Amino acid sequence: AVVSTQSGHYGRGVLNFTNHYFIQSNLSMVDVLGDVDNKKWNCIYPAYINSNKSLKHGRRIPKETAVENPTYQEISDVIQSLGLQFVTQPSKHYTREPDRERWQQGRVKVLLVNEDGTPANETIADKNQLMQYVAAMIPKLKSRSAKAIESQQQSASGKNKKEKSTDCHSALIPLL
């Protein structure tokens, strides 16, 4: 599959945005990143930070700090703001996830340690700190706040429609 990059050049299956790599299903991390040690990369699935999941179903941080229904795109947006190297794999599924719904798909692989063993970011030392940070920052994303405003407007318009429909039915009852 031929894919267009931001600069308009065409490549085969890979989009390169500074430190971010988008991998299509027919390529592997080795194809994109070369001979980088795969064991140093940390996987983050949305289920790890989902407040609707139990520990048994894959949540790895406390429910109080977790976020409701995160997506891999939101996770990658937060990680990109940290300046860490990461790979987005949209076709991957978490093994404990019983549903294969589209919004639950995807994972993000992050490189937290440089080749020389030093942390890639001073504020994030390990995977748990990264998950805590990502869960704290997702509600602050513009896309998340826009969704909240949109859902409030829809619920308000839904209530008005119900009120109108009950008024209409109450007006018909005396006619019978």
Order of alpha helices (4+ residues) and beta strands (2+ residues): beta-beta-beta-beta-alpha-beta-alpha-beta-beta-alpha-alpha
